[in-house]
């Protein structure tokens, strides 16, 4: 029983430490998106490396090619906000 508890604690620690570090992303000088290192849109371009959290804080959005699920969910959230805003405006 103690071994199982120890294994669970170790797995929990490993999982939490993995999430503690944000992935490195890359931005271009004039771009508005952040990319993975392997993205073809930034190939052979001068880029700046930063962690994903910093990129988001600076206002960059995820590249739709590199981060398909994030880009889709961000667009869906933005669309929902627009619909709510239009509904509020029409009530006024």
C-alpha positions in Angstrom: 0.0 0.0 0.0 2.8 2.4 0.8 4.5 1.7 -2.5 1.3 2.6 -4.4 1.0 5.8 -2.4 4.7 6.6 -3.2 4.2 5.9 -6.9 1.1 8.2 -7.0 3.0 11.0 -5.2 5.9 10.7 -7.6 3.7 10.7 -10.6 1.8 13.7 -9.3 5.1 15.6 -8.7 6.3 14.7 -12.3 3.0 15.8 -13.8 3.0 19.1 -11.9 6.6 19.9 -12.7 6.0 19.3 -16.4 3.2 21.9 -16.4 5.2 24.4 -14.5 7.5 25.2 -17.4 5.9 26.9 -20.4 7.0 25.8 -23.8 9.4 28.0 -25.8 7.8 29.8 -28.7 9.1 32.2 -31.4 7.9 35.6 -32.6 9.0 37.8 -35.5 9.8 41.5 -35.2 6.5 42.7 -36.7 4.4 39.6 -36.3 1.3 39.2 -34.1 1.4 35.4 -33.7 3.7 33.1 -31.8 5.0 29.9 -33.4 6.7 26.6 -32.7 10.4 26.4 -33.7 9.5 24.1 -36.6 6.8 26.4 -38.2 7.3 27.0 -41.9 5.9 30.5 -41.6 9.0 31.6 -39.6 11.6 29.5 -41.4 14.6 31.6 -42.5 13.3 34.6 -40.6 14.8 36.5 -37.7 12.9 35.5 -34.5 12.9 36.1 -30.8 12.5 33.2 -28.4 10.3 33.5 -25.3 8.1 31.3 -23.3 4.5 30.9 -24.2 3.2 32.7 -21.2 5.3 35.7 -21.9 4.1 35.8 -25.5 0.5 35.7 -24.4 1.1 38.5 -21.9 2.6 40.6 -24.6 -0.5 40.2 -26.8 0.6 37.6 -29.2 -1.9 35.0 -30.5 -1.2 31.4 -31.3 -0.3 30.5 -34.9 -3.2 28.6 -36.4 -0.8 26.1 -38.0 1.3 25.5 -34.9 -1.4 25.5 -32.3 -4.6 24.4 -34.2 -6.7 23.6 -31.1 -5.7 26.8 -29.3 -6.4 29.0 -32.3 -9.8 27.4 -32.8 -10.8 27.8 -29.2 -9.5 31.4 -29.1 -11.6 32.2 -32.2 -14.6 30.5 -30.8 -14.3 32.5 -27.5 -13.9 35.7 -29.4 -17.0 35.0 -31.6 -19.0 34.2 -28.5 -17.9 37.5 -26.9 -19.0 39.4 -30.1 -22.4 37.7 -30.1 -23.0 38.6 -26.4 -21.9 42.2 -27.0 -24.3 42.5 -30.0 -27.1 41.1 -27.9 -26.4 43.6 -25.1 -26.3 46.5 -27.6 -29.6 45.4 -29.2 -31.3 45.4 -25.8 -30.3 49.0 -25.1 
